[in-house]
Amino acid sequence: MAGVIRGGCLCGAVRYEIDAPFADAVYCHCSQCRRASGSAFSANAGVAKAHFKLVAGQAALRAYESSPRKLRWFCSRCGSPVYNLTPHQPNAVRVRLGTVDGDPGIRPDCHIFVGSKAPWDEIRDALPQHDTVPNALLKEG
């Protein structure tokens, strides 16, 4: 990683910085990510909370608890999903890769929750596919 990773929401109200490389990245096909993204899947990457810093827009952020203790943070002005906090990774932040400015320095290496993918979605790459979250992703980022 060269320097700080920066990103933010569609309208620019919410901005963040990350001062470490992402630990992992995945394509998530669960029904909640599909609905939150309005697409076939979401592309997410994990980083330790200690390396994630909001630099603007705290007042614009809102959270939705989509399942017990899982908070999906989004911009209340433009609706962009920005990051998630999940109970299985209490010390990590899951950032929506679509909010990163430029190259995040990582590529998703698998598809998760493919058992609940949209019926019209066809996965056409050779990445591994998992019905749940692989144990390797449950480690602290």
C-alpha positions, 0 to 999 in steps of 0.5 A, a space after each residue: 500500500 502506498 499512502 493513505 486510502 481515502 473514500 467517501 459517499 456519493 455527495 461528498 459529505 462523508 469522508 474517511 481515511 484508512 492508514 493500513 492495507 485492507 485485510 481481505 475483500 469479498 463479493 457478498 451475495 446475501 439478501 441484505 447486501 443485495 438490498 442495501 446496494 441495489 445490485 446483485 452483490 456488494 464488494 466489501 473489504 475489511 480493515 481494523 477499526 484502529 486504522 479507519 478514521 472518519 474525517 468529515 460527515 459524522 453528522 450525516 452518517 446514520 446506521 441501520 441495524 440489519 440484524 442483531 448487532 450488525 450496523 450498516 452505516 450510510 450517508 443520510 444525504 445521498 443514501 450511499 452505504 459506506 461501511 458496516 460493523 459486524 458482530 463476528 468481527 468486533 474490531 474491524 470495519 467492512 468498507 464498501 469498495 465502491 466508496 474508495 477513491 482510486 485503487 483500494 490495493 486489493 481485489 475480492 478473492 471470493 464470493 460469499 453467501 452464494 446460496 442466497 444470490 439473486 436468481 438472475 445473477 450469474 457468477 462468471 469468474 473462477 473465484 471460490 464460492 461459499 454458502 456462508 462466511 469462510 473461517 479465514 474471514 472471521 479472524 480479526 482484521 
